[in-house]
Amino acid sequence: MTAALEVVAAAWICVRDRRVLVVRAGGSDAFYLPGGKPEPGETHAEAAAREALEEVGIPVDPAGLRPFVTIEAPAHNRPPGTRVRLITFTGDDVSSCHADPAPANEIAELAWFTTADSDRCAPAIQLLLAELRDANQID
């Protein structure tokens, strides 16, 4: 029996007006957080900050990021049995979350979601929305 493949990704959580910033890559039918896989030698916080800049154009200081929650779920748009371990971060610098994000690189669309939009998200993000709601950060 083959072990299930696990994808490790790091992501930045930006909450504004009780909604969380999400992105959708071109060719994907689901929304995610700005984030992605760490490059060799890169910490999870550094990866989350780099991806925020690359995907939505917002500079985030990795030193100001703090872990929020790690989510494990089926990976969206991956072979059956593939799981994702999503390591999420929030930031101390509130101003970065008030910058104007814009889709860049592979990102086709961005939006601000509440739990009511959960069905439009990848499985890991559906779980994250529930965590943010339980932490009284989004509706």
C-alpha positions as CSV (number, residue, x, y, z in Angstrom):
1,M,0.0,0.0,0.0
2,T,1.3,3.4,-0.9
3,A,1.4,6.2,1.6
4,A,-0.8,9.2,0.8
5,L,0.9,12.2,-0.7
6,E,1.0,15.3,1.5
7,V,1.4,18.8,0.2
8,V,2.7,21.3,2.8
9,A,1.7,25.0,2.2
10,A,1.9,28.2,4.2
11,A,-0.7,31.0,3.9
12,W,-1.4,34.5,5.1
13,I,-4.7,35.3,6.7
14,C,-6.0,38.9,6.1
15,V,-9.3,39.8,7.8
16,R,-11.0,43.1,7.1
17,D,-14.5,44.0,8.2
18,R,-15.2,40.5,9.4
19,R,-14.3,39.0,6.0
20,V,-11.2,37.1,4.9
21,L,-9.2,37.7,1.8
22,V,-9.2,34.7,-0.6
23,V,-7.8,34.2,-4.1
24,R,-8.6,32.0,-7.0
25,A,-5.9,30.9,-9.5
26,G,-6.7,30.8,-13.2
27,G,-8.1,27.4,-14.2
28,S,-9.2,26.6,-10.6
29,D,-12.8,26.5,-9.5
30,A,-12.0,27.0,-5.8
31,F,-10.8,29.9,-3.6
32,Y,-7.7,29.6,-1.3
33,L,-5.8,31.9,1.0
34,P,-2.8,33.7,-0.5
35,G,0.0,31.2,0.0
36,G,1.9,28.3,-1.4
37,K,4.7,25.8,-0.8
38,P,7.9,26.9,0.9
39,E,11.0,27.1,-1.3
40,P,14.2,25.2,-0.1
41,G,15.6,26.9,3.0
42,E,12.5,29.1,3.5
43,T,10.5,29.1,6.8
44,H,6.7,28.7,6.7
45,A,6.3,32.4,7.7
46,E,8.8,33.5,4.9
47,A,6.8,31.4,2.4
48,A,3.5,33.0,3.5
49,A,4.9,36.5,3.3
50,R,6.5,35.8,-0.2
51,E,3.3,34.4,-1.5
52,A,1.2,37.4,-0.2
53,L,3.5,39.7,-2.2
54,E,3.5,37.5,-5.3
55,E,-0.2,36.8,-5.4
56,V,-1.9,40.0,-4.1
57,G,1.0,42.5,-4.1
58,I,0.9,43.1,-0.4
59,P,4.3,43.3,1.4
60,V,4.1,41.3,4.7
61,D,7.0,41.1,7.2
62,P,7.6,37.4,8.0
63,A,9.0,38.5,11.4
64,G,5.6,40.0,12.3
65,L,3.6,36.8,11.4
66,R,2.3,34.5,14.1
67,P,0.8,31.0,13.7
68,F,-3.0,30.8,13.7
69,V,-3.9,27.2,13.0
70,T,-2.6,24.2,10.9
71,I,-5.3,22.6,8.9
72,E,-5.2,19.1,7.4
73,A,-7.7,18.3,4.7
74,P,-8.0,16.6,1.3
75,A,-6.0,18.6,-1.3
76,H,-8.2,20.2,-4.0
77,N,-7.3,19.6,-7.7
78,R,-4.8,16.9,-6.7
79,P,-4.8,13.1,-7.2
80,P,-7.2,11.2,-4.9
81,G,-5.7,10.5,-1.5
82,T,-3.5,13.6,-1.6
83,R,-3.7,15.7,1.6
84,V,-2.8,19.2,2.3
85,R,-1.2,20.5,5.6
86,L,-1.9,24.2,5.5
87,I,0.1,26.3,8.0
88,T,-1.7,29.6,8.4
89,F,-0.4,32.9,9.8
90,T,-1.9,36.2,10.9
91,G,0.1,39.4,11.2
92,D,0.9,42.0,13.8
93,D,1.0,44.7,11.2
94,V,-2.6,45.6,10.7
95,S,-1.8,48.2,8.1
96,S,-0.7,45.4,5.6
97,C,-4.2,44.0,5.7
98,H,-5.6,47.5,4.9
99,A,-3.5,47.8,1.7
100,D,-5.3,47.3,-1.6
101,P,-4.7,43.8,-2.8
102,A,-4.7,43.1,-6.5
103,P,-4.5,39.7,-8.3
104,A,-1.0,39.0,-9.7
105,N,0.8,36.1,-11.3
106,E,-1.4,33.0,-11.4
107,I,-4.2,34.7,-9.5
108,A,-7.3,35.4,-11.6
109,E,-9.6,36.7,-8.9
110,L,-9.7,37.8,-5.3
111,A,-12.6,38.2,-3.0
112,W,-13.5,38.9,0.7
113,F,-15.4,35.9,2.1
114,T,-17.4,35.0,5.2
115,T,-18.5,31.5,6.2
116,A,-21.5,31.9,3.9
117,D,-19.1,31.6,1.0
118,S,-17.6,28.3,2.2
119,D,-18.9,26.2,-0.6
120,R,-16.8,28.2,-3.1
121,C,-13.6,27.3,-1.2
122,A,-11.1,24.4,-1.2
123,P,-11.7,21.9,1.6
124,A,-8.9,23.3,3.8
125,I,-10.2,26.8,3.4
126,Q,-13.7,25.6,4.4
127,L,-12.2,24.4,7.6
128,L,-10.3,27.6,8.1
129,L,-13.4,29.7,7.7
130,A,-15.0,27.7,10.5
131,E,-11.9,28.3,12.7
132,L,-12.0,32.1,11.9
133,R,-15.8,32.2,12.8
134,D,-15.2,30.3,16.0
135,A,-12.4,32.8,16.9
136,N,-15.0,35.6,16.3
137,Q,-13.0,37.1,13.4
138,I,-15.4,36.6,10.5
139,D,-19.1,36.1,10.2
